Amino acid sequence: MKTPASFQSSRRKNGQLPLKLRAGGKTDVRTQFAALCYRVEAGKLQVCIVTSRRSKRWILPKGWPMHKETPADAAATEAWEEAGLTGRAIDRCLGVYAYVKTMSETLAPVVVMVYPLEVYEEHAKWPERKQRKRKWLSPKKAAKRLAEPELRRIVAQFDSKTLP
C-alpha cells in the first residue's frame, strides 16, 4: 500500500536537512525515529500507541532512518505504516530513549529520537493494520503501558501547547 497523496502533500519543508545514507542504506550508528502521534478530542490531549508485531507490547511507531528524509518525516512515515495516521510532522525532538533490539541472532543497542506528529487523519486501511493494534489514551495513561522508563517520561510529560 502506498503512502496517501494527502500525506505526501501535507509534509512541509522544515529547518532539518534530509539524511543521505551510504549505499546499502545502513549506517554504523543504530538510531531510530519515533512518532509521538497526538490529537485533541473534546479539549483533551490524546496520544496514540501501537502494539509491536512480535511481542504485542505497547510502543510508539518507529523505524530506521530513510534516505533523503528528515528524522521528523521518517517518523511520520512510520506513523502511517504502523498506525495508519497522517498529519503534520514537527521538527522538534522531544527526547531520546534507548532499548535493546534483537537483530537476527544478536542484540543491538538502539537510540530512538522522538518527534511529535499532529494527527490530521486516522485511516481505516494502512500497511500494518493486520499486525498491530492502535489505541488513543491520555499521555499519562499511555505512558503507563510503555516499557522503557525514558519513553514513559517523554510521553507522560508531553504537552502539545509547547509546540510551534
Secondary structure, DSSP 8 states (H G I E B T S, - for coil): ----HHHHHH----SS------TTS--SS-EEEEEEEEEEETTEEEEEEEE-SSS--EE--EE---TT--HHHHHHHHHHHHH-EEEEE-----EEEEEEEEETTEEEEEEEEEEEEEEEEE-S--TTTTT--EEEE-HHHHHHTBS-HHHHHHHHT--GGG--
